Amino acid sequence: MQQLTRIRIVLVQTSHPGNIGAAARAMKNMGLASLYLVEPKDFPSGVALGRAASALDILDNAVVVDSLDAAIADCGLVIGTSARSRGIPWPMVDPQECAEKLVLAGRQNDVALVFGREDNGLSNEELRRCHFHVQIPANEEYSSLNVAAAVMVLCYEIRKAALQEQGEGAGEGTGVAGSPDTEQAFWDQPLATVAETEGFLAHLEEVLTQIEVLDPKAPRQLMTRLRRLYTRIRPDRMEINLLRGTLTATQAKLGKKGEPKA
């Protein structure tokens, strides 16, 4: 199914290789094929192969990287799974909305759905790398899902959204056509990738420090809130270039005034 080819599943520091194999099997069941593994504890593994059943091709082609940034750098949309609330609220979607956004954004960009560690999920810093967070509405008394089970639930929603988009699913009334992300299908520029946005945010932090808006010794949550702002609006590549050009011009002016310049 063409809509699924640019959607990658990212597993972060999975400790049990059986969960990697079971996740691969879930992906195969639902027609997804791109698996990224961030610092897996045990991979390659015979246990993973045994649990994968007929999804060995997904394991054979899995991309192993040493950081989440490396796994999502070229993605235009990243959604992270989270079972608990965070100190600073982040844009949230439910599983259906998550799937619709991934399918629609996947028309033009590589996109990623990120799953955390078995014991404590994704860290706050990792979740801040994501444009949206998704929670599966499980039993409040026992809301922590096995990572492979969570992969299956969300991959099922992705497949439903893809089928609905091509008219093979629910037909009229699907939320896909009316999603806010529909505008991206007609946008004149591709969305900025994670790497491009991260480069801009690092540049912004540098300039804010130079003009003493940001105190590195007491940063409070300034950069976290600015990160939330720019990930929420999801600038395109030209907009990121314009923003960085403005920052570069600001630094040039500071340099002419004798201020520190990067």
N, C-alpha and C positions, 0 to 999 in steps of 0.2 A: 504494500500500500504506500503510494508515493508520499502521502502526508506525514508518514512516520519516519522517513529516512534521515531527517535532520534533527530528530529528537534523541538526545543521549541520556542514559541513566548513569548517575555518578554515585558510587558508594565510597564513603570516607572511612578509612581505617577500620574496615570490617575485620573483626577478630576471629570469627569462625568461618573457615573456608566453605562449610556446608551452606552457609547463607549466601555466599557468592554463587554457588551452583544453583540453589533454589531460585535466586533472583534471575539468573540467566534463563531458567526454565519458564518463569513467569513472563519474562520479556518475549520469549519465543512464542508462548501461547497467544500473546496479544499482538504479535507482529512487529515488535521493536527489535533492533539488532545492535545498536551502538552502546557498548558498556565501557565506562571509564572507572578505574579502580585507583583510589588515592591511598597510597601507603598501606596496602592490605597486609595483615599480619602473617598470612600463610597462603601464598599463591605464586606459582601454580601448585595445585594440590590434587591428589587422587580423590580426596573427599569431595572437593568441588566438582570434579568430573562425574563422580557417582551421583551426586544430587542433581546435576544438570540434565540427566537423561538424554534426550535427543537434541539438546541445545548446545552441543559441544562446539559448534561453529562460533557461537557468541563468545564463549570462553577463549577459543583460539584467537579471535580477533580483538579481544579486550585490550584496551590501552591502559597501561600501568604508569602512573605519574607520581611525583613526590610531593605535590601540594594541590590544594583545591584550586588555587589560582591557575595552575597549569592545566587543570581539567576544564576550566570554563573560560579561559582567556579570550577565545575567539567566538564566544556566544553572545547573541543579542538579547537573550532573555534567560534568566536563571531563577528557578523557583526552588526554595529549600523547604524540606519537611521539618516540622517542629511540633512536639507534643505538649509544650508548655509555654506559658506567656513570658514575655521579656520585659525588662525595665522600661525601654522606650518602644512604644507600639510601632509595628511595621505593617505595611499594606498586607492584608490577609485575603486569601481566597479559599473557597471550599474545593473539594476534589473535582467537581464538575467544572467550575470556573478555571481551575488550574489546567485541566485538560484542554479546554477550549482555547485558552491563551497560548499554550504550547503548540497546538495544532495550527493556529492562525499565524503565530510568529514564525513557525517553522516553514512557512511558505518562502520566506526571504532570508532567514538567518538560521544558523545552528543554534539550538536551544538546549537547556539542560534542566533536569529534575534531580535534585541532590538529596541523598539520604545519609544520615549520620551514623555514629557508632551504636552498637547494640546496647551499651550500658548507659550512655548519656547523650546520645544524639549529636547534633551539631553545636559547636561552641557559639557564643555570642558573636565573635569576630567572623566566623564562617557564615552565620546567618546574615550579617551585614553585607556580605558579598552578593546577596540575592535581591532581586527586584521585588519578589513577593514571597510570603510564607504560606504554606498550606498545612492544614490540620485535618486529619481524618476523624470524623465525629464518632469516636469509639465510646464505649462505656466509661463514664467519668470515674467509676470506682476502680477501673483497671484499663487505662487508656493507652498503655505502652504496647505497641504492636511489634512482633518480630519483624526485622527489616525486610525479609523476603515476602512476608505477608503484606507489608505496606507497599512494596513494589508491585505486587499483584493487584491490589486495590486501585492504585493510581494508574497503572498501565491499562487496566480494564476501562477506566474512565477515559483515558486517551484514545483507546480504540473506539469507544462509543462516539466520542467527539469527531473522530476522523470519518467514521461511517455516516454520521449525520451530515457532515459537510458535503460528502459526495452523494447524498440522497439515498443511502442504503439503510439508514437507521430509522429514527423516529419520524422522519419526514417533516411536515410543517410543525412549527412550534418550537423547533430546536433553538437553543440560546446561541448557537455558534454564529449565525449570520448577524445577530444583533449585538454581539460583543463589542465593547469599546475598542478592542484591538483590531477590529475590522478596518479602521482607518489606516493601519500600518500597511495593509495590502495595497493601498493606493498612494502611499507616501513617495516623495520624490527622491529621498535618500535612505540608504539602509540605516538601521539603528546602530549606534555606537556599540562596539563590543565591550565586554567586561574589561579587557586590557586597556582599551582606549579611555574608558571612564575612569579606571584606576589611575592611569597616567594623569588625567586632568585633576583628579582629587589630590594626588600627591603634589602637583604643581600649585593648586589652590592653597594647600596647607603651607607650602613654602612661602608663598606671597603673603598670606595672612600673618605668618610669623615675622616676615620682614617689616610689615607695616604695623606690627605690634597689636594687631587685633586678637591674635592667638598667642597665648603664653604657654610654651611647651612644658613649663614646670607646673602649670595649673590649667590644663586644656579644658577641664570640665567635660561637657559633652558637645562642644561646638562642632567638631568634625563629624561626630556621629549623626548629628541632626542635619548637617549639610549633605552628608552621604545619603541620608534618607530622602532628602529633597531631590537630589539629582538622580537617584535610582528610581524614584517615583515618577518623575517626568520623562525619563528614558530619552535623553537627547539623541538626535541622529548624528552621523559622523561630521557633517558640515557644521552643525551647531557646536559640537565639541571642539572642532578646529577654531571656530570663532571665539569661543570662550578662552581657549589656550592662547590665541593670538592677543586677546585683551590682557591676559596675565603677563605675557612676554613684554608687551608694550609698557605695562605698569612697572615691571622690573627694569626696563630700559630707562624710564623716567627716574626711578629711584637711584640708578647708577649714576646718572648725570648730576644728581643732587648730593652725591657722595655717600649715599646709603649703601649698605651691603647688597651685593648682587650675586645671584647663584651662578 
